[in-house]
Structure formats: C-alpha cells, structure tokens
Amino acid sequence: MDIRVGVIGGGSWGTTVASLAAHNTPTTVWARDSQVVEQINTSNRNGKYLPDHQLHADLRASDDLAEVVESTDVLVMGVPSQAMRAAAKAVEPNLRAWVPIVSLSKGIEQGSMLRMTEVIAEELPGHPVGVLTGPNLAKEILSGYAAAAVVAMTDITIAERLQALFTTPSFRVYTNTDVIGAELGGALKNVIALASGMADGLGTGDNTRAAVITRGLAELTRLGVAMGGQPETFAGLAGMGDLIATCISTQSRNRFVGECLGEGKTLSQVIEEMNQVAEGVKTVPVVLELAKRYGVEVPITAEVAKVVEQTANATDAYEGLLRRESGFEADPAREPDDSNR
C-alpha cells in the first residue's frame, strides 16, 4: 500500500521535497497561490520560485488545505519558521491521529525560543515529529546533482521508513535520532551564513571566509551541545555540511543578505529586493537570548546582531571580532594539563 505524502508550503524547498517524494509515493503539495497550483498540475513547474526547473511528473498540487491534510499518511511542513505555529493550527482539524510530521524549516520561533519540532508538538500533540535537513540547495537538487540529507526522528524505525520516502538515485538520505542537534544545526548556521556573506560583501577573501565558517561551526556546536544536541551531529550533514553550503553558495538567501549588508545596504533595502525569507535575520536575536540562557559565548552572532540592528556596519563587526583575545582553539576544558610535564 502506498504511503501518501502531503507537503504544506509551495516555496522552493517545499516544492523540491515534494518532487523528491513523488519519485517514490503519491505526493501532493499544498500552495496558497492558485497560479502555482495550476502550473504544477499542468506543466510540472513552479514558475514563482523554480521557473527553470522541471518537477516530477507525478507530483500533484492543491490549494485545498483540508483535502491535502485529511488524505496524508506523512505530513511535511515546509513553511517559514515564524509561520509554523499558525500552519500547525490550520492543519489540526483535518489531521488523522499518529500521522508522522516532518519539519523542513530551519529557524527558531521568536518569543518562545522553541525549535520547530517543539512548536509542532505543542500544537499537534501525539504525533511523531522529526526534521529533514542538510546541505540542500533546491535548484541543484532539481537539476539532478548529487546531494545528501539526514532525517532525524527519536524513533529510528519511523526515521528509516521516512528515509525510503525521500531517497532518490541522486538524493541520499541518512538517519539520525538526534532531533535536537539536527534541528539546531540547520537553524544556527543561518546566522553564520550572514557573517560569511558580510565577508564577501567586504571583499575580504577566502581566508576570512574559511575562518568565519570554522569558528562559526565551533560557535554553533557550543550552543547546540549546551541545548542537548550531540557533538557528532554538528560535524555531519546537519551541521558542518549545511553550514558550508549556506556560507559559500550564491544561491543561499542568508549569504546573499549578509553580502548586501557588507556592501553597505540596510536590512530593509535588502528585504525589499527578496521574495523569499532569509531565516537567519529573525534567528539572530533568538540565538543571543539562548546563548545568554545557556551561558555560551557567541561572538560572531553578537557582531552580526549589531549589523542587523544597524548599530554597526560590517567593517565594525569584523574589527570587533579581530579585537577579541585569541584563546585555545578547542574546548578550554580539554586543554592539555602541563602540570606534570
């Protein structure tokens, strides 16, 4: 018997994941825009977000939320993080019991500072909830280039079933039970991508970019582990892999926003030019609050926050980082004990 997949969200990534699932099982993507729905159903394209890419021929779309939700065996939530709670409330009346839910969103809710799976669990209790994440740029995946991701669920049996739903010959899916780490890696790396983009905007070169990525990984790992994630997860696809792709790709929205800030544009000017969400902008203040709560230093995030808040420019931010005293590269608690030498 086929497992029916319903994807909520007709943006670039939601549409891409729906197209992947359509390789393996009946899949319907819900989109608010009726024109997007018509294009997917008549020409296998999403002209609004992915105009130059063909979707799987078996993918179907609908603007009837109730119809999509009530018929699904696996629900995929592909909406921006700050819209996740409202979306979860909207699907609740038509969602059958125990249907697994997979989040695609890489953000943290403002105010509550909850991860997306926590938001979903609050609004839709009793459902297994996990995340599909990794270094995944939608346009490259739809072009057929090789890519990999991880599906994280606390129940490994469910994770393995979901793994089969999203795997294709060119899209390799791994499993993980560390939902916290996988989810935080995807959310926290967006802030570091802003910093990497600012370096590009300033024209600082590859050495600077490499330093930002490396120290950014250390920063997000410190906070992620303090919040309950496993160190190994941050060294994998959900952490280092996603961080690298987001920091270096010209397709990355967060890197693009950072680049524009580095060039001297204001945040409002940048946002006006975009038709999609850069999650990192809204994640910055949340990361600062979480770092304070868990007693973790996040110097890169702190400097990015000043630029986003327009209390400093990108040059000031990098000068601030350079003024910091250099310490032991790894965790100070692991520093070698020289007392017996």
C-alpha positions as CSV (number, residue, x, y, z in Angstrom):
1,M,0.0,0.0,0.0
2,D,1.4,3.4,-0.9
3,I,2.2,6.0,1.8
4,R,0.6,9.3,0.8
5,V,2.8,12.3,1.4
6,G,1.3,15.8,1.9
7,V,3.6,18.8,1.8
8,I,2.4,22.1,3.3
9,G,4.2,25.0,1.5
10,G,4.7,25.7,-2.2
11,G,8.0,27.6,-1.8
12,S,11.3,26.4,-3.4
13,W,12.2,23.9,-0.8
14,G,8.8,22.6,0.0
15,T,8.2,22.0,-3.7
16,T,11.6,20.4,-4.1
17,V,11.0,17.9,-1.3
18,A,7.5,17.2,-2.7
19,S,9.1,16.4,-6.1
20,L,11.6,14.1,-4.4
21,A,8.9,12.2,-2.6
22,A,6.8,11.9,-5.8
23,H,9.6,9.6,-7.2
24,N,8.6,7.0,-4.6
25,T,5.0,7.5,-3.5
26,P,1.8,9.6,-4.2
27,T,2.6,13.2,-3.2
28,T,0.6,16.4,-3.1
29,V,1.9,19.8,-2.3
30,W,-0.4,22.5,-0.8
31,A,0.3,26.0,-2.0
32,R,-1.7,29.2,-1.2
33,D,-1.1,30.6,-4.6
34,S,-3.6,29.2,-7.1
35,Q,-1.3,30.1,-10.0
36,V,1.4,27.9,-8.5
37,V,-1.0,25.1,-8.1
38,E,-2.1,25.3,-11.7
39,Q,1.4,25.4,-13.0
40,I,2.5,22.4,-11.1
41,N,-0.6,20.4,-12.2
42,T,-0.5,21.5,-15.9
43,S,3.2,21.9,-16.7
44,N,5.1,20.3,-13.8
45,R,6.7,23.6,-12.9
46,N,6.6,26.2,-10.1
47,G,7.1,29.4,-12.1
48,K,7.1,31.6,-9.0
49,Y,10.1,30.0,-7.2
50,L,11.6,27.5,-9.5
51,P,10.9,28.8,-13.0
52,D,13.7,26.9,-14.8
53,H,13.3,23.5,-13.3
54,Q,11.1,20.6,-14.1
55,L,9.3,18.8,-11.3
56,H,8.4,15.1,-11.1
57,A,5.6,14.3,-13.5
58,D,3.6,12.5,-10.8
59,L,3.6,15.4,-8.3
60,R,0.2,17.0,-7.7
61,A,-0.7,20.3,-6.1
62,S,-3.8,21.7,-4.4
63,D,-4.9,24.9,-2.7
64,D,-7.4,23.0,-0.6
65,L,-5.6,22.5,2.7
66,A,-8.2,20.3,4.3
67,E,-8.2,17.9,1.3
68,V,-4.4,17.6,1.4
69,V,-4.2,17.1,5.1
70,E,-7.0,14.6,5.6
71,S,-5.6,12.2,3.0
72,T,-2.0,12.2,4.0
73,D,-0.1,9.5,5.8
74,V,3.1,11.6,6.3
75,L,2.8,15.4,6.7
76,V,5.7,17.6,5.7
77,M,5.7,21.2,7.0
78,G,7.6,23.4,4.5
79,V,6.6,26.8,5.8
80,P,8.9,29.6,7.3
81,S,9.7,29.2,11.0
82,Q,7.7,32.2,12.1
83,A,4.6,30.9,10.3
84,M,5.0,27.3,11.6
85,R,2.7,27.7,14.6
86,A,-0.2,29.1,12.6
87,A,0.3,26.4,9.9
88,A,0.2,23.7,12.6
89,K,-3.0,25.1,14.0
90,A,-4.5,25.2,10.5
91,V,-3.9,21.6,9.7
92,E,-5.0,20.2,13.1
93,P,-8.8,19.8,12.4
94,N,-8.1,17.5,9.4
95,L,-5.0,15.6,10.5
96,R,-5.6,11.9,11.4
97,A,-4.1,10.6,14.6
98,W,-0.5,9.4,14.8
99,V,0.5,10.7,11.3
100,P,4.2,11.4,11.4
101,I,5.2,15.1,10.8
102,V,8.5,16.2,9.2
103,S,9.7,19.8,9.5
104,L,11.7,21.4,6.7
105,S,12.0,24.8,8.4
106,K,15.5,26.0,9.6
107,G,14.6,28.5,12.3
108,I,13.7,29.1,15.9
109,E,10.4,30.7,17.0
110,Q,10.7,34.2,18.3
111,G,9.4,34.8,21.7
112,S,9.1,31.2,22.8
113,M,12.6,30.3,21.5
114,L,11.3,26.9,20.6
115,R,12.6,24.7,17.8
116,M,10.2,23.9,15.1
117,T,9.5,20.3,16.2
118,E,8.7,21.7,19.7
119,V,6.3,24.2,18.2
120,I,4.6,21.4,16.2
121,A,4.5,19.1,19.2
122,E,2.7,21.9,21.2
123,E,0.0,22.4,18.5
124,L,-0.2,18.8,17.3
125,P,0.4,16.5,20.3
126,G,0.5,12.8,19.9
127,H,2.3,12.8,16.5
128,P,5.8,11.6,15.9
129,V,7.8,14.7,14.9
130,G,11.1,15.0,13.1
131,V,13.2,17.0,10.7
132,L,14.7,16.6,7.2
133,T,17.8,18.8,6.9
134,G,21.2,19.1,5.4
135,P,23.2,20.9,2.7
136,N,20.3,21.1,0.3
137,L,20.0,23.8,-2.3
138,A,16.7,23.3,-4.1
139,K,17.8,24.2,-7.6
140,E,20.8,21.9,-7.6
141,I,18.7,19.0,-6.4
142,L,16.1,19.6,-9.1
143,S,18.9,19.7,-11.7
144,G,19.8,16.2,-10.7
145,Y,23.1,16.9,-9.0
146,A,24.1,14.6,-6.2
147,A,23.1,15.7,-2.7
148,A,22.6,14.2,0.8
149,A,20.4,15.0,3.8
150,V,19.5,13.5,7.2
151,V,16.1,12.7,8.5
152,A,16.1,12.8,12.3
153,M,13.4,11.2,14.5
154,T,13.7,9.9,18.0
155,D,12.1,6.7,16.8
156,I,14.6,5.1,14.4
157,T,12.0,2.8,12.9
158,I,10.0,5.7,11.7
159,A,13.1,7.5,10.6
160,E,14.0,4.5,8.4
161,R,10.6,4.5,6.8
162,L,10.8,8.2,6.0
163,Q,14.3,7.7,4.7
164,A,12.9,5.5,1.9
165,L,10.3,8.0,1.0
166,F,12.7,10.8,0.2
167,T,15.7,8.9,-1.2
168,T,16.3,9.0,-5.0
169,P,19.2,7.9,-7.1
170,S,20.8,11.4,-6.8
171,F,19.5,12.3,-3.3
172,R,20.9,10.2,-0.5
173,V,19.2,10.3,2.9
174,Y,20.8,9.3,6.2
175,T,19.0,8.7,9.5
176,N,19.7,10.2,12.9
177,T,17.9,10.1,16.3
178,D,19.4,13.4,17.5
179,V,16.4,15.7,16.6
180,I,17.7,18.5,18.8
181,G,21.2,18.6,17.1
182,A,19.9,18.2,13.6
183,E,17.4,20.9,14.0
184,L,19.7,23.4,15.8
185,G,22.4,22.9,13.1
186,G,20.0,24.0,10.4
187,A,18.8,27.0,12.4
188,L,22.1,28.3,13.9
189,K,24.1,28.0,10.6
190,N,21.9,30.7,9.0
191,V,23.4,33.3,11.4
192,I,26.9,32.3,10.5
193,A,26.0,32.5,6.8
194,L,25.1,36.1,7.3
195,A,28.6,36.7,8.7
196,S,30.1,34.8,5.8
197,G,28.1,36.9,3.3
198,M,29.3,40.1,5.0
199,A,32.8,39.0,4.5
200,D,32.1,38.5,0.8
201,G,30.4,41.9,0.6
202,L,33.5,43.5,2.1
203,G,35.8,41.7,-0.3
204,T,37.9,40.2,2.4
205,G,38.9,37.0,0.6
206,D,38.8,33.2,1.1
207,N,41.0,33.2,4.2
208,T,38.4,35.3,6.1
209,R,35.6,33.2,4.8
210,A,37.3,30.0,5.9
211,A,37.9,31.4,9.4
212,V,34.3,32.5,9.7
213,I,33.0,29.1,8.7
214,T,35.4,27.2,11.0
215,R,34.9,29.5,14.1
216,G,31.2,29.6,13.2
217,L,31.0,25.8,13.4
218,A,32.7,25.9,16.8
219,E,30.2,28.6,18.0
220,L,27.0,26.8,16.9
221,T,28.4,23.5,18.2
222,R,29.0,25.0,21.7
223,L,25.5,26.3,21.8
224,G,23.9,23.3,20.2
225,V,25.6,20.9,22.7
226,A,24.6,23.1,25.6
227,M,21.0,22.8,24.4
228,G,21.1,19.0,24.3
229,G,22.5,18.2,20.8
230,Q,25.2,15.6,20.2
231,P,28.6,16.8,19.1
232,E,28.7,14.3,16.2
233,T,25.6,15.7,14.7
234,F,27.3,19.1,14.3
235,A,30.2,17.5,12.4
236,G,27.8,15.9,10.0
237,L,25.3,16.9,7.3
238,A,23.0,18.8,9.5
239,G,25.9,20.8,11.0
240,M,29.1,21.3,9.0
241,G,27.6,20.2,5.7
242,D,24.7,22.6,5.8
243,L,27.0,25.4,7.2
244,I,29.5,25.1,4.3
245,A,26.8,25.1,1.6
246,T,24.9,28.0,3.1
247,C,28.1,30.1,3.6
248,I,29.6,29.7,0.2
249,S,26.7,29.2,-2.3
250,T,25.5,32.1,-4.4
251,Q,22.0,30.5,-4.1
252,S,22.0,30.9,-0.3
253,R,19.5,33.6,0.8
254,N,21.2,34.2,4.1
255,R,24.6,34.6,2.5
256,F,23.1,37.0,0.0
257,V,21.6,39.1,2.7
258,G,25.0,39.2,4.5
259,E,26.7,40.2,1.3
260,C,24.4,43.1,0.7
261,L,24.9,44.2,4.3
262,G,28.6,44.0,3.7
263,E,28.2,46.3,0.7
264,G,26.5,48.9,2.9
265,K,22.9,48.3,2.2
266,T,20.4,48.5,5.0
267,L,18.4,45.4,6.0
268,S,15.1,47.0,4.9
269,Q,16.6,47.6,1.4
270,V,17.7,44.0,1.1
271,I,14.4,42.6,2.2
272,E,12.5,44.7,-0.3
273,E,14.6,43.0,-3.1
274,M,13.7,39.5,-2.0
275,N,10.6,37.3,-2.5
276,Q,11.6,34.6,0.0
277,V,12.5,34.5,3.7
278,A,16.1,34.6,5.0
279,E,15.6,32.8,8.3
280,G,18.9,34.0,9.8
281,V,17.7,37.6,10.2
282,K,15.0,36.6,12.6
283,T,17.1,33.9,14.2
284,V,19.9,36.3,15.3
285,P,18.1,37.8,18.4
286,V,16.8,34.4,19.4
287,V,20.4,32.9,19.4
288,L,21.6,35.8,21.6
289,E,18.9,35.0,24.1
290,L,19.6,31.3,24.0
291,A,23.3,31.9,24.4
292,K,22.6,34.1,27.5
293,R,20.3,31.4,28.9
294,Y,22.8,28.6,28.5
295,G,25.9,30.7,29.4
296,V,27.6,30.2,26.0
297,E,29.7,32.8,24.2
298,V,28.7,33.6,20.6
299,P,30.9,36.4,19.4
300,I,30.1,36.0,15.7
301,T,26.4,36.2,16.4
302,A,26.9,39.2,18.7
303,E,28.6,41.1,15.9
304,V,26.1,40.1,13.3
305,A,23.3,41.3,15.6
306,K,24.9,44.8,15.7
307,V,24.8,45.0,11.9
308,V,21.2,43.7,11.6
309,E,20.1,46.2,14.3
310,Q,22.1,48.9,12.4
311,T,24.1,49.9,15.4
312,A,27.3,49.0,13.5
313,N,28.3,48.2,9.9
314,A,30.0,45.1,8.6
315,T,33.5,46.7,8.9
316,D,32.9,47.5,12.5
317,A,31.7,43.9,13.1
318,Y,34.9,42.3,11.7
319,E,37.1,44.8,13.6
320,G,35.2,43.8,16.7
321,L,36.0,40.1,16.1
322,L,39.7,40.8,15.4
323,R,39.9,42.8,18.7
324,R,38.9,39.7,20.7
325,E,41.7,37.9,22.5
326,S,42.7,34.7,20.8
327,G,42.4,31.7,23.1
328,F,42.7,27.9,22.9
329,E,41.1,26.7,19.7
330,A,39.3,23.7,21.1
331,D,37.1,23.5,24.3
332,P,39.2,25.1,27.2
333,A,38.1,22.2,29.4
334,R,40.1,19.9,27.1
335,E,43.3,22.0,27.2
336,P,46.3,19.8,28.0
337,D,47.4,19.7,31.6
338,D,51.0,20.7,31.7
339,S,51.4,20.5,35.5
340,N,53.0,17.0,35.3
341,R,55.4,17.8,32.5
